[in-house]
Amino acid sequence: MKQKLPFVSYSLLAIQIIIWLVMTGLGGSQRADLLILFGAKVNALIAAGQYWRLLTPIFIHIGLTHLLFNSITLYYLGPMVENIVGHWRFLAIYLLSGLMGNLMSYQFSDAISAGASTALFGLFAFFIVKAYLHPNNPYYEALGRTYKTLIIMNIVLNLLASNVDLAGHLGGALGGLLASFIFAQNRNEIKVWQVVLALGLYLVIAYVIMANQGIYQLLF
């Protein structure tokens, strides 16, 4: 069967490259003022009502190396996931992973942060879920094992690096696990209880962080 063009993956890739080029043209993607202007995660501004900063950091990168690593990963992984689940379910998994990653970063880290890593860790987690849902499928089993190892290796490396947002990466993986149980199941094999449980856990975690940080009171 001919695979469809993974236009969502390529669109996400184009957006983050264009934003980096614009920031570089304005003076550099590592400048704090430009990071803040373009939507990096800044806890004080989120607390002040700029809630879009829980999503916009996914598209912003700090320096060329940061952009290259995440762009290569998205170029490789994005089409794989998109061809498995379809365009819009892939987008949902990607954005929900990034959102959960930035919520966790907001809860546990005061640093200004940005990058697609939160969403990409969610794509790593996607293959762990697919391996769980299809235990007799050697393709998913191999990928699940590979990306489980990759997540563990990244956690170890993150612990050794002071400038890495570990909370964001772990949150992205958690968001990807939950979002994948919601969106990655085949329609003819769907287990409603898993979908309901994953959705419930996602909402509860998001609510607890929002309530703890005072966002819930501001919204409602």
C-alpha positions in Angstrom: 0.0 0.0 0.0 1.4 3.4 -1.0 2.2 5.6 1.9 0.6 9.1 2.0 2.8 12.2 2.1 3.5 12.9 5.8 2.7 16.6 5.3 2.1 17.3 9.0 5.6 16.2 9.9 7.1 18.2 7.1 5.0 21.2 8.1 6.1 21.0 11.7 9.7 20.7 10.5 9.3 23.7 8.2 7.8 25.9 11.0 10.6 25.3 13.4 13.3 25.9 10.8 11.6 29.1 9.6 11.2 30.4 13.2 14.9 29.7 13.9 16.0 31.5 10.7 13.9 34.5 11.6 15.3 34.6 15.2 18.8 34.2 13.8 18.2 37.1 11.4 17.0 39.3 14.2 20.1 38.7 16.3 20.3 35.1 17.3 18.2 32.3 18.6 20.1 32.1 21.9 19.2 35.7 23.0 16.9 35.6 26.0 14.9 38.6 24.8 14.2 36.9 21.4 13.4 33.6 23.1 10.8 35.3 25.3 9.4 37.3 22.4 8.9 34.2 20.2 7.2 32.2 23.0 9.7 30.3 25.1 8.5 28.8 28.4 8.8 31.5 31.0 7.1 30.6 34.3 6.4 34.1 35.4 4.7 34.9 32.1 2.6 31.7 32.1 1.5 32.6 35.6 0.6 36.0 34.4 -1.8 34.5 31.8 0.3 33.7 28.7 -0.8 30.1 28.6 0.1 29.7 24.9 3.7 29.4 26.3 2.8 25.8 27.2 2.7 25.0 23.5 4.8 27.5 21.6 8.2 26.3 23.0 7.8 23.2 20.9 8.6 25.3 17.8 11.5 27.3 19.2 15.2 26.2 19.3 18.2 27.6 21.2 21.1 27.5 18.7 21.9 25.6 15.6 22.9 22.3 17.3 19.6 22.2 19.2 17.7 22.8 16.0 19.7 20.2 14.0 19.3 17.4 16.6 15.5 17.9 16.9 14.9 18.5 13.2 16.8 15.3 12.3 14.8 13.3 14.9 11.5 14.8 13.7 12.4 14.2 10.0 13.0 10.5 10.8 10.4 9.8 13.5 7.5 12.0 12.4 6.7 10.3 9.1 7.0 6.9 10.7 4.3 7.7 13.3 2.2 9.7 10.9 2.0 6.9 8.4 1.0 4.5 11.2 -1.8 6.6 12.8 -2.7 9.2 10.2 -2.1 12.9 9.9 -4.3 14.3 12.6 -3.9 11.7 15.2 -0.1 12.1 14.8 -0.5 15.8 15.3 -2.6 15.2 18.5 0.0 12.9 19.9 2.8 15.4 19.1 1.1 18.4 20.6 -0.3 16.6 23.7 3.2 15.3 24.4 4.7 18.7 24.1 2.0 20.2 26.2 2.5 17.7 29.0 6.3 18.2 28.8 5.9 21.9 29.2 3.4 21.5 32.0 5.9 19.3 33.9 8.7 21.8 33.1 6.5 24.6 34.4 5.9 22.6 37.6 9.5 21.5 38.3 11.9 23.9 36.5 12.2 27.7 36.7 14.5 28.0 33.7 13.5 29.5 30.4 13.2 26.6 28.1 12.3 25.8 24.5 12.6 23.0 22.0 10.7 20.1 20.3 12.3 17.6 22.6 9.1 17.4 24.8 7.1 16.4 21.8 9.8 14.1 20.4 10.0 12.2 23.7 6.3 11.6 23.2 7.0 10.0 19.9 9.6 7.7 21.5 6.9 6.7 24.0 4.5 6.0 21.1 6.5 3.0 20.0 6.6 1.6 23.6 2.8 1.8 23.6 2.5 0.2 20.1 4.8 -2.7 21.3 2.5 -3.1 24.3 -0.7 -3.1 22.2 0.8 -5.5 19.6 3.0 -7.9 21.6 3.3 -10.4 18.8 4.4 -7.9 16.2 8.2 -8.1 15.8 8.4 -4.7 14.2 6.7 -2.9 17.0 8.5 -5.0 19.6 11.9 -4.1 18.2 11.0 -0.4 18.0 9.5 -0.4 21.4 12.7 -1.9 22.9 14.9 0.6 21.0 13.0 3.7 22.1 12.7 2.5 25.7 16.4 2.2 25.8 16.8 5.6 24.1 14.6 7.2 26.7 16.6 5.6 29.6 19.9 6.7 28.0 18.6 10.3 27.6 17.5 10.4 31.2 21.0 9.4 32.3 22.6 12.0 30.0 20.1 14.6 31.2 21.1 14.0 34.8 24.7 14.7 33.9 23.9 17.9 32.0 22.8 21.0 34.0 21.4 22.8 31.0 18.8 20.1 29.9 15.2 20.3 30.9 14.8 16.8 32.4 11.3 17.5 33.7 10.2 18.5 30.2 11.6 15.4 28.6 10.0 13.1 31.2 6.8 15.0 30.9 6.8 14.6 27.1 7.4 10.9 27.4 4.5 10.6 29.9 2.3 12.7 27.6 3.2 10.5 24.7 2.4 7.4 26.6 -1.1 8.6 27.5 -1.8 10.3 24.2 -0.8 7.1 22.4 -3.3 5.0 24.3 -5.9 7.5 23.2 -4.9 7.9 19.5 -2.6 5.0 18.5 -5.1 2.1 18.8 -6.4 0.6 15.6 -10.1 1.4 15.3 -11.1 -2.3 15.0 -9.1 -3.2 18.1 -9.8 -0.3 20.3 -10.1 -0.9 24.1 -12.4 1.8 25.4 -11.2 1.4 29.1 -7.6 2.1 28.1 -8.7 5.3 26.2 -10.8 6.5 29.1 -8.1 5.7 31.7 -5.4 7.4 29.6 -7.6 10.5 29.0 -8.5 10.7 32.6 -4.9 10.4 33.8 -3.8 13.1 31.4 -6.6 15.5 32.5 -6.0 14.8 36.2 -2.2 15.4 35.9 -2.8 18.6 33.9 -5.4 19.8 36.5 -3.2 19.1 39.5 -0.3 21.1 37.9 -2.7 23.9 37.0 -4.3 24.0 40.4 -0.9 23.9 42.1 0.4 26.8 40.1 -2.8 28.8 40.4 -3.8 28.6 36.7 -7.1 26.9 37.4 -8.2 29.7 39.7 -7.2 32.3 37.0 -9.1 30.5 34.3 -12.3 29.6 36.3 
